[in-house]
Amino acid sequence: MPGAAAASPSPSASESSPLPGAAAESPSPSPGAAAGSSPSPSPGAAAELPASSSTPGNATSGGGAGQTTEKAISSADAGAAAESIKGAAASGNVEATAAALAAAASQGGAAAQTAAVATAQAAASDPGATAKVLASAFVQAGGGGGGANAGSAIAQAFASAASAGTSSQLQQAVASATASAVASNTGAAASALASSAIAASAAGVTSSFVASQAQAFAAALSQGSAESFGRAIAQALTLQPQSQVTQAYAQAIAQASAQGGSAAEGAVIATAAVFCEGGSSAEALSEALSQAVSIDSRGCTVLTEARARAYARCGPSGAFASSSSEVVQRVLGACGLPGPGLFVPQFGQFPGFPSFPSFPGQGRR
């Protein structure tokens, strides 16, 4: 596929918007800026907290991973807490460990900062194990009304990872956690994701959050939760209609479109699911799509294929058929598509979109 188009202005004045298709590989905001803009009470503390000398065996022994994590955080031992996070799945203490991280986030201050450093350290060496704990944390926080705490925790963790030069590993962990959380509890995950987008913007780490969500389309496709991810995005956009949330997901969709392959296919399936629901969900996602295609015109490929998929699955009631809002008309017009309710061709019959072959398996799902 051709190189990504120039990105649109960033939602945060402290950070430049990532180039679509490149953010997953590009470096996160500079370590100094990320740590300095973190919502922690002591800028730069993420890089200054000492690593623990605790061994992995000590991290998961005693009263369980959750209690060990809480104890490590209370004593500002980020290294021990990181080992506890990594060992939580193997020891069957994922939920308890996630609860300990959530408690630290709600306390704020040094506890929240230690938990953020621990999360970044755990993801740096074991993104898969860390993702399991983060997925549980998303669901617990969102389901209990603590989405704001979860968002702040993720933003602080991204800032810490930027300081340590391990942003890509944490992005991978958050992507996988997102795909798992939306399948477990879509509403709770939506609340946590919306808050994460807002907190990331405030902390100057939007590019890391965006990259994680672009990767989440591929992760959700792999885990079979792409439709749930689409619904979670639409709910996040509806719950928190702030521009930071819309801009973050616009950039994520643009990046997934530019990457092609499983990321683009996941975006197609996610978008089609929301189109089938129509109403306010489709309109909220349409605003993000409108911005996405202005960032990178390859977003039109996702939009076109998603609309065709929605028609094939839902018939005339899908793909905006019941909506004639200005934003829907705008995004359709930007991609040269007919208005709501008009005929749309079948998969693969759209002239002028040579990148369709990069979406493997479409038209057969």
C-alpha positions in Angstrom: 0.0 0.0 0.0 1.3 3.5 -0.5 2.8 5.5 2.2 0.6 7.1 4.8 -0.8 10.5 4.3 0.2 13.4 6.5 -1.6 13.2 9.9 -4.1 15.8 11.1 -3.4 18.1 14.0 -3.0 16.4 17.3 -5.7 16.6 20.0 -3.1 17.6 22.5 -1.0 20.7 22.2 1.9 18.9 23.9 2.2 16.1 21.4 2.4 15.8 17.6 -0.2 13.6 15.9 1.3 10.3 14.6 1.5 9.5 10.9 -1.0 6.9 10.0 0.5 3.5 9.3 3.6 4.4 11.2 2.6 5.1 14.7 2.8 1.4 15.8 6.4 1.5 14.9 7.3 5.1 15.6 8.6 6.2 18.9 6.3 7.5 21.6 6.6 11.1 22.8 10.1 11.9 24.1 10.8 10.5 27.5 11.1 13.8 29.1 7.9 15.2 27.7 5.9 12.0 28.5 7.0 11.9 32.1 6.8 15.6 32.5 3.2 15.8 31.4 2.1 12.7 33.3 -0.7 13.4 35.9 1.6 12.0 38.6 2.3 14.3 41.5 6.0 14.3 40.9 7.0 14.8 37.2 9.9 12.6 36.2 9.1 10.2 39.1 8.4 7.4 36.6 12.0 7.3 35.6 13.3 7.8 39.1 11.6 5.1 41.0 14.2 2.4 41.7 13.7 -1.1 40.3 13.2 -3.8 42.9 15.8 -6.4 43.7 13.0 -8.9 44.5 13.0 -12.2 42.7 10.1 -13.6 40.7 9.6 -16.2 43.3 9.1 -13.7 46.0 6.6 -11.7 43.9 4.0 -14.4 43.7 4.5 -16.2 47.1 2.8 -15.6 50.4 -0.8 -14.4 50.5 -1.4 -14.4 46.7 -0.5 -12.2 43.8 -3.1 -9.6 44.7 -1.8 -9.1 48.3 1.8 -9.2 47.2 1.1 -6.5 44.5 -0.6 -4.3 47.1 2.2 -4.7 49.5 4.8 -4.0 46.9 3.0 -0.9 45.8 2.6 0.4 49.4 6.4 0.1 49.8 7.1 1.7 46.5 8.7 -1.5 45.2 7.8 -1.3 41.5 10.0 -4.2 40.6 8.2 -6.6 42.9 4.9 -5.4 41.8 5.9 -5.9 38.2 6.9 -9.5 38.9 3.5 -10.0 40.6 1.7 -8.7 37.6 3.6 -11.1 35.3 2.9 -14.1 37.6 -0.8 -13.3 38.1 -2.1 -15.5 35.3 0.0 -18.5 36.2 -1.0 -18.3 39.9 -4.7 -17.7 39.1 -4.7 -14.3 40.7 -5.5 -12.0 37.7 -8.6 -10.4 39.2 -6.9 -9.8 42.6 -3.9 -8.3 41.0 -6.0 -6.1 38.8 -8.0 -5.0 41.9 -4.7 -4.0 43.6 -3.7 -1.9 40.6 -7.2 -0.3 40.6 -6.9 0.5 44.3 -3.5 2.2 43.7 -5.0 4.2 40.9 -7.8 5.4 43.1 -5.3 6.4 45.8 -3.3 8.5 43.4 0.0 10.0 44.4 3.0 7.7 45.0 0.8 4.5 44.9 -0.5 5.3 41.5 2.9 6.2 40.2 4.4 2.9 41.5 1.6 0.9 39.9 2.2 2.7 36.6 5.9 2.0 36.7 5.2 -1.6 37.6 2.8 -2.0 34.7 5.3 -0.6 32.2 8.0 -2.9 33.6 5.8 -6.0 33.4 4.7 -5.2 29.8 8.3 -4.6 28.8 9.3 -8.3 29.5 5.9 -10.1 29.2 3.2 -8.2 27.3 0.9 -11.2 27.1 0.8 -11.8 30.8 0.4 -8.1 31.5 -2.5 -7.9 29.0 -4.5 -10.4 31.1 -4.2 -8.2 34.2 -5.0 -5.0 32.2 -8.1 -6.6 30.6 -9.4 -7.4 34.1 -8.6 -4.0 35.3 -10.5 -2.4 32.4 -13.6 -4.5 33.2 -13.4 -3.9 36.9 -12.9 -0.2 36.7 -15.5 0.4 34.0 -18.1 -1.8 35.6 -17.6 -0.2 39.0 -17.7 3.4 37.7 -13.9 3.7 38.0 -13.2 4.3 34.4 -11.5 7.6 35.1 -9.0 5.9 37.4 -8.3 3.2 34.8 -7.7 5.9 32.2 -5.3 7.8 34.5 -3.5 4.5 35.2 -3.0 3.7 31.6 -1.8 7.2 30.8 0.7 7.1 33.6 1.9 3.7 32.5 2.4 5.0 28.9 4.4 7.9 30.3 6.6 5.5 32.3 7.1 3.3 29.3 8.1 6.3 27.2 10.7 7.2 29.8 12.1 3.6 29.7 11.9 3.3 25.9 9.4 0.4 26.1 6.3 2.0 24.6 5.9 -0.6 21.9 5.6 -3.4 24.4 3.0 -1.6 26.5 1.1 -0.7 23.3 1.0 -4.4 22.5 -0.3 -5.3 25.9 -3.0 -2.7 25.9 -4.1 -3.7 22.4 -4.5 -7.3 23.6 -6.2 -6.2 26.8 -8.6 -4.1 24.9 -9.7 -7.0 22.6 -10.2 -9.2 25.7 -12.0 -6.6 27.8 -14.6 -5.7 25.1 -15.5 -9.3 24.7 -16.0 -9.7 28.5 -17.9 -6.5 29.2 -18.4 -4.1 26.3 -19.9 -1.3 28.4 -17.3 -1.4 31.1 -14.5 -1.5 28.5 -16.1 1.4 26.7 -16.0 3.5 29.8 -12.4 2.7 30.5 -11.3 3.3 27.0 -13.0 6.7 26.8 -11.4 7.8 30.0 -8.0 6.5 28.8 -8.2 8.6 25.6 -8.9 11.7 27.7 -6.2 11.0 30.2 -3.7 10.2 27.5 -4.4 13.5 25.9 -3.9 15.4 29.1 -0.6 13.4 29.8 0.8 14.0 26.3 0.8 10.3 25.4 -2.0 10.3 22.9 0.3 8.7 20.2 0.9 5.6 22.4 -2.8 5.2 23.2 -3.7 5.6 19.5 -1.1 3.1 18.4 -2.5 0.6 21.0 -6.0 1.0 19.7 -4.9 0.7 16.0 -3.3 -2.6 17.0 -6.4 -3.6 18.9 -8.3 -4.0 15.6 -6.0 -6.8 14.6 -6.0 -8.2 18.2 -9.8 -8.2 18.2 -9.9 -9.9 14.8 -7.6 -12.6 16.2 -9.6 -13.0 19.4 -13.0 -13.0 17.6 -14.1 -9.7 19.3 -13.9 -7.2 16.4 -17.7 -6.6 16.5 -17.6 -6.0 20.2 -14.7 -3.6 19.8 -16.7 -1.6 17.3 -19.6 -1.4 19.7 -17.2 -0.4 22.5 -15.7 2.4 20.4 -19.2 3.7 19.5 -20.2 3.6 23.2 -17.0 5.4 24.2 -17.7 8.1 21.7 -21.3 8.5 22.9 -20.4 8.3 26.7 -17.6 10.9 26.3 -18.2 13.0 23.3 -15.2 15.1 24.0 -13.0 15.9 21.0 -10.0 14.0 22.5 -11.9 10.7 22.3 -13.2 11.3 18.7 -9.7 12.4 17.5 -8.0 9.5 19.2 -10.2 6.9 17.5 -10.1 8.8 14.2 -6.3 8.4 14.2 -6.6 4.8 15.3 -8.9 4.0 12.4 -6.7 5.9 10.0 -3.6 3.9 11.2 -5.4 0.6 10.9 -6.6 1.5 7.4 -3.0 2.4 6.3 -1.6 -0.7 7.9 -3.9 -3.0 5.9 -4.0 -6.7 6.6 -5.6 -7.9 9.8 -5.7 -4.3 11.3 -7.8 -3.0 8.4 -10.0 -6.1 8.3 -10.7 -5.8 12.0 -11.6 -2.2 11.4 -14.0 -3.2 8.6 -15.8 -5.8 10.8 -15.9 -3.4 13.8 -17.4 -0.6 11.7 -19.9 -2.8 10.0 -21.3 -4.0 13.3 -21.9 -0.4 14.4 -23.5 0.4 11.0 -25.9 -2.4 11.5 -27.1 -0.9 14.8 -27.6 2.5 13.2 -28.9 5.5 15.2 -26.7 7.4 17.6 -24.0 4.7 17.6 -23.5 4.9 13.8 -23.6 8.7 13.9 -20.9 8.9 16.7 -18.7 6.5 14.8 -19.3 8.4 11.6 -17.8 11.6 13.1 -14.6 9.6 13.8 -14.6 8.1 10.4 -15.0 11.5 8.8 -11.9 12.7 10.5 -10.1 9.4 9.7 -10.6 9.7 6.0 -9.3 13.3 6.2 -6.1 12.0 7.8 -5.6 9.1 5.3 -7.9 8.5 2.3 -7.4 4.8 2.7 -10.0 5.1 5.5 -12.5 5.2 2.6 -11.5 1.6 1.8 -12.6 0.5 5.3 -15.7 2.6 5.1 -16.7 1.3 1.7 -16.1 -2.3 2.6 -17.8 -2.0 6.0 -20.9 -0.4 4.4 -21.1 -3.3 1.9 -20.7 -5.8 4.7 -23.4 -4.1 6.7 -25.8 -4.3 3.8 -25.0 -8.0 3.2 -25.6 -8.7 6.9 -28.4 -6.4 7.8 -30.1 -5.5 4.5 -31.5 -2.1 3.8 -31.8 -1.4 7.6 -28.0 -1.4 7.9 -25.2 0.9 6.8 -26.8 4.2 7.8 -30.1 3.4 6.0 -32.2 5.0 8.8 -30.0 8.1 9.2 -29.7 11.2 7.2 -27.7 13.3 9.6 -25.2 15.9 8.3 -22.2 13.9 9.6 -23.3 10.7 7.9 -23.8 12.6 4.6 -20.4 14.2 5.0 -18.4 11.0 5.5 -20.2 9.3 2.7 -19.7 12.2 0.4 -16.0 12.4 1.3 -15.6 8.8 0.0 -17.9 9.3 -3.1 -20.5 6.8 -1.7 -24.2 7.1 -2.3 -26.4 8.4 0.4 -28.3 6.4 3.1 -30.7 3.8 1.7 -29.2 3.7 -1.8 -27.8 0.6 -3.4 -24.3 -0.5 -2.5 -22.4 -3.1 -4.6 -21.2 -6.4 -3.2 -17.8 -7.0 -1.8 -14.8 -6.3 -4.0 -16.8 -4.5 -6.7 -15.8 -1.0 -5.9 -13.6 0.7 -8.6 -10.6 2.7 -7.6 -9.7 0.8 -4.4 -6.8 -1.4 -5.4 -5.9 -2.1 -1.8 -8.8 -4.5 -1.2 -6.5 -7.5 -1.6 -4.7 -6.5 1.5 -7.8 -7.4 3.5 -7.5 -11.2 3.5 -10.7 -13.2 3.7 -13.2 -10.4 3.2 -16.5 -11.4 1.6 -16.2 -14.9 3.1 -16.8 -14.1 6.8 
